[in-house]
Amino acid sequence: MAAMAAKDEKEAKPLRHGYTTGACATAATKAALVALITQEPQQQATIRLPIGEDVTFQMERCEFDERKAVTGTIKDGGDDPDATHGALIESRVEWLDEPGIVLDGGIGVGRVTKPGLPVPIGEAAINPVPRKMIRETAQAILDQYEIERGIKIVISVPAGEEIAKKTLNGRLGILGGISILGTRGIVVPFSTSAYKASVAQAINVAKEAGCDHIVLSTGGKSESFGMEMYPELSEEAFVEMGDFVGFALQQCKRKQMKKVTLVGMMGKFSKVAQGVMMVHSKSAPVDFDFLAQMAEEAGAGDELVEQIKGANTASQVGDLMADTPAFFEKMGENCCRAALKEVGGGMEIETMIITMKGSLLGRVTLHDTDDEGDRHRG
């Protein structure tokens, strides 16, 4: 019992949040500028985050001469490390002959090549809030030391190009590195805000590229399946929504998409079929009684229904029902109805349920009415 209590206590411990690449870049810029002005090494920098919190960042490096200074801090992703956790975020600040502040991206910071992003084509992928934070923090330091000279700030991430391969940046048209992101300065555990922002951007890029049919997948394998099924669609039409089903659907509705195809596996789609639109394993366990009820409605016998109730995984249920296509049709139909309810209708929804090995279990399409005539089986 003591061990169980200790386990519960450990699980109940609040998750530690981390800091965004934008906050790190701002702190590094402050340290670099102070080092340049004072010609003294800076081991840390304290900045104010957009949420109103003051945070001190430790500097990993600080080098300077009379013309320029370069500092760097290690990004801490908190208890839900994302792809940029542990990355060195650097800022180089140098004097300019002309007054004003010039901000750009260096090695490992991507460049925008497609419309639909909050940064114009051709510019470094430093989002609006981090841009504002970096500029305002730098200006405050110049004012503090009563300096009227101009400066150029270049944000770099030495490992950024490699890190970007683990992100959606390539699909978004951000080439050569990562984005400098963050609207609040902190990273909420399991990277909710950062991931949702990338999903919203991906759908916006798709809209700007002329897409009216989006294929939303829960992961890489399901996305690959969607691409095989729709080879005629452009790359921008495929968006990895992860666990954020409801959010992704709402973004598609906002952008007036005519059709949305959902592609995923038994585990997450068994939740969507119930109307659960945030399908992270920690926030919504698989309901085996619900799956058993669907199996019963699909004509499964008592013994099979009991086996489903006692199953360990949704994938196992998929294996048990492999010879009952009506089960997957019912699940797909429920997913479509739940999705239409989530967006308030007005579009066509298709659901494709696949196995972990990437073969199709069921495919159903519904329009925004419940009439039998508007249902298509795959």
PyMOL commands that set and color helices and strands:
alter all, ss='L'
color gray80, all
select helices_A, chain A and resi 2-12+21-38+128-144+160-164+169-172+189-208+220-229+235-237+245-254+266-272+288-297+302-309+314-320+325-343+372-374
alter helices_A, ss='H'
color red, helices_A
select strands_A, chain A and resi 18-19+44-48+54-58+61-64+68-74+88-96+101-105+108-109+111-112+150-156+174-175+177-178+186-187+213-217+238-240+259-265+348-354+360-366+375-377
alter strands_A, ss='S'
color yellow, strands_A
deselect
rebuild
show_as cartoon
